[in-house]
Amino acid sequence: MDTETTYTLKDLKDKTFPGTSLAVIGYPIKHSVSPVMHNAAIARLSEKVSRFRDWAYYRFEIAPEDFAEALTLFHKANFLGLNLTIPHKVQAMDLIYGVSADGERMGAVNTLVWSEMGYNGYNTDGYGLKRGLEVDLGATLEGATVVLLGSGGAARAAAVQCLLGNCAHLYIGNRSPERLDALVYVLSGMSRADRVSTFALAEPPADLPESGILINATSLGLKAEDAAPFDVKHLPGRWKVYDMIYNPSVTRLMADAKTSGHSTSNGLSMLVHQGARALEIWSHAEVDDHAMLVAASHALNLPPRYV
């Protein structure tokens, strides 16, 4: 089967995917470089261990209203592992058989593993974010003030990771008060929940410290015409900006932040490290994350400094 094709629910019903199959599911999903990234790592694994030679990673565009049906079909077709992206990470919580402690805590899953009774869910986004901040920006969550934009599945993982990482304070902003309240509820059971404050995107927090980390977990920036989800003029000079979006490689938020003198990074490093962790869960083997970074960078036509 062609791993570069974007498949649909109809393909899942009509086609056979031989060998050990993996996939990423989203809506939209055509922009995803996860297949080329994972298949590069699988190729490295297969050089050392023969059991990986029939492994392949695909891309499926599945609408939210079709997700429950698709999950049943993926399980019936024996897809060993699934990655979930926008907008399925929270929806999956009600459809899977079991969930890991990290997924339960975050209220969202991005990695599913086949079992006889159904899929078990994990969340590797928090780990990916932590490593991305360290590698790209030299930033750690310990003692940091963080402004987080968004309240979906990726934001949930980021918020929990910020608290687990012992951040000094976490400000969360979102357009929808209802979804923001749902995220706060998820965090309410954690020991550091008193460090969380919320704000409307049009009214950013005042009196921010001189340094901190702004994290964009919204989808604003996926399209060229998207406005920035946050006005960086509200950030003091030593703040760093991490945008989880990786395609395009420079979003409006990042461009504005660079113009204002802030260090910035897109979410490619997060994608690579959360993906490597997911592949480790599926394969029970050590994964070459550098091979994943090189493959993803080439697919995105990024300059050599990314590899």
PEZI-V761520 format. One record per pair of residues at least 6 apart in sequence whose C-alpha atoms are under 8 Angstrom apart, sorted by the first residue. I is the first residue (numbers start at 1). J is the second residue. If there is no record, write none. Layout:
[[I:J] [I:J]]
//
This chain:
[[1:17] [1:18] [3:35] [3:36] [3:56] [3:57] [3:58] [3:59] [4:35] [4:36] [4:58] [4:59] [5:58] [5:59] [6:29] [6:30] [6:58] [6:59] [6:60] [6:61] [7:58] [7:59] [7:60] [7:61] [8:60] [8:61] [8:62] [9:60] [9:61] [9:62] [9:66] [9:70] [12:70] [12:73] [12:74] [13:73] [16:77] [17:77] [18:54] [19:54] [19:55] [19:56] [20:54] [20:55] [20:56] [20:78] [20:79] [20:80] [21:55] [21:56] [21:57] [21:58] [21:78] [21:79] [21:80] [21:81] [22:55] [22:56] [22:57] [22:58] [22:79] [22:80] [22:81] [22:82] [23:35] [23:57] [23:58] [23:59] [23:60] [23:79] [23:81] [23:82] [23:83] [24:34] [24:35] [24:57] [24:58] [24:59] [24:60] [24:82] [24:83] [24:84] [24:85] [25:59] [25:60] [25:61] [25:62] [25:82] [25:83] [25:84] [25:85] [25:88] [26:60] [26:61] [26:62] [26:63] [26:84] [26:85] [26:86] [26:87] [26:88] [27:61] [27:62] [27:63] [27:64] [27:85] [27:86] [27:87] [28:61] [28:62] [28:86] [29:59] [29:60] [29:61] [30:59] [30:61] [31:247] [32:59] [33:296] [33:299] [33:300] [34:59] [34:275] [34:296] [35:57] [35:58] [35:59] [36:292] [36:295] [36:296] [36:299] [37:272] [37:291] [37:292] [37:293] [37:295] [37:296] [38:57] [38:275] [38:276] [38:279] [38:292] [39:56] [39:57] [40:291] [40:292] [40:295] [41:287] [41:288] [41:289] [41:291] [41:292] [42:52] [42:53] [42:55] [42:56] [43:52] [43:53] [44:288] [44:291] [45:52] [45:287] [46:52] [46:53] [62:70] [64:87] [64:88] [67:88] [68:95] [75:114] [75:118] [75:119] [78:114] [79:114] [80:113] [80:114] [80:282] [81:111] [81:112] [81:113] [81:114] [81:282] [82:110] [82:111] [82:112] [82:113] [83:110] [83:111] [83:112] [83:278] [84:109] [84:110] [84:111] [84:112] [85:110] [86:153] [87:152] [87:153] [88:153] [89:108] [89:109] [89:110] [89:153] [89:154] [90:107] [90:108] [90:109] [90:152] [90:153] [91:108] [92:108] [92:109] [93:99] [93:107] [93:108] [93:109] [93:121] [96:118] [96:119] [96:120] [96:121] [97:117] [97:118] [97:119] [97:120] [97:121] [98:118] [98:119] [98:120] [98:121] [99:109] [99:120] [99:121] [99:122] [100:120] [100:121] [100:122] [100:123] [101:122] [102:122] [102:123] [103:109] [103:121] [103:122] [103:123] [105:160] [105:186] [105:187] [106:123] [106:153] [106:156] [106:157] [106:160] [106:186] [106:187] [107:153] [107:156] [107:157] [107:186] [108:123] [108:153] [108:154] [108:156] [108:157] [109:121] [109:122] [109:123] [109:124] [109:153] [110:121] [110:122] [110:123] [110:124] [110:125] [111:121] [111:122] [111:123] [111:124] [111:278] [112:119] [112:120] [112:121] [112:122] [113:119] [113:120] [113:121] [113:282] [114:120] [123:157] [124:274] [124:275] [124:277] [124:278] [125:154] [125:157] [125:158] [125:270] [125:274] [126:157] [126:158] [126:160] [126:161] [126:274] [127:161] [127:273] [127:274] [128:269] [128:270] [128:271] [128:272] [128:273] [128:274] [128:275] [128:277] [129:158] [129:269] [129:270] [129:273] [129:274] [130:140] [130:141] [130:161] [130:270] [131:269] [131:270] [131:273] [132:267] [132:268] [132:269] [132:270] [132:273] [133:139] [133:140] [133:242] [134:140] [135:269] [136:265] [136:269] [137:240] [137:263] [137:264] [137:265] [139:213] [141:162] [141:165] [141:166] [141:167] [142:165] [142:166] [142:167] [142:168] [143:166] [143:167] [143:168] [143:169] [144:167] [144:168] [144:169] [144:211] [144:212] [144:213] [145:167] [145:168] [145:169] [145:170] [145:171] [145:209] [145:211] [145:212] [145:213] [146:162] [146:167] [146:168] [146:169] [146:170] [146:171] [146:212] [146:213] [146:214] [146:215] [147:170] [147:171] [147:172] [147:173] [147:212] [147:213] [147:214] [147:215] [148:155] [148:158] [148:159] [148:170] [148:171] [148:172] [148:173] [148:214] [148:215] [148:216] [148:217] [149:155] [149:172] [149:173] [149:174] [149:201] [149:214] [149:215] [149:216] [149:217] [149:218] [149:229] [149:230] [150:172] [150:173] [150:174] [150:175] [150:180] [150:216] [150:217] [150:218] [151:172] [151:173] [151:174] [151:179] [151:180] [151:183] [151:217] [151:218] [152:179] [152:217] [152:218] [154:217] [155:217] [155:218] [156:183] [156:186] [159:170] [159:187] [160:187] [162:170] [163:170] [163:190] [163:192] [163:193] [166:192] [168:195] [169:195] [169:196] [169:197] [170:195] [170:196] [170:197] [171:196] [171:197] [171:198] [171:199] [171:205] [172:180] [172:196] [172:197] [172:198] [172:199] [173:180] [173:198] [173:199] [173:200] [173:201] [173:204] [174:180] [174:199] [174:200] [174:201] [175:200] [175:201] [177:200] [180:198] [184:196] [187:193] [199:205] [201:229] [201:230] [204:234] [206:234] [208:235] [208:236] [209:236] [210:236] [210:237] [210:238] [210:239] [211:236] [211:237] [211:238] [211:239] [211:240] [212:238] [212:239] [212:240] [213:239] [213:240] [213:241] [213:242] [214:239] [214:240] [214:241] [214:242] [215:241] [215:242] [215:243] [215:244] [216:229] [216:241] [216:242] [216:243] [216:244] [216:245] [217:243] [217:244] [217:245] [218:229] [219:245] [220:226] [220:227] [220:228] [220:229] [221:227] [221:228] [221:229] [221:245] [221:248] [221:251] [221:252] [221:253] [222:245] [222:247] [222:248] [222:251] [223:248] [224:248] [224:251] [224:252] [226:252] [227:252] [227:253] [228:251] [228:252] [228:253] [229:253] [230:253] [231:253] [232:253] [232:256] [232:257] [232:260] [233:260] [237:260] [237:261] [237:262] [238:262] [239:262] [239:263] [240:262] [240:263] [240:264] [241:254] [241:257] [241:262] [241:263] [241:264] [241:265] [242:254] [242:264] [242:265] [242:266] [242:267] [243:251] [243:253] [243:254] [243:264] [243:265] [243:266] [243:267] [244:266] [244:267] [244:268] [244:270] [245:251] [245:266] [245:267] [245:268] [246:266] [246:267] [246:268] [247:300] [249:266] [249:300] [249:302] [250:266] [254:264] [254:265] [254:266] [257:263] [257:264] [258:264] [268:293] [269:293] [272:289] [272:292] [272:293] [273:289] [276:287] [276:288] [276:289] [276:292] [277:287] [279:287] [280:286] [280:287] [290:307] [293:306] [293:307] [294:306] [294:307] [297:303] [297:306] [297:307]]
//
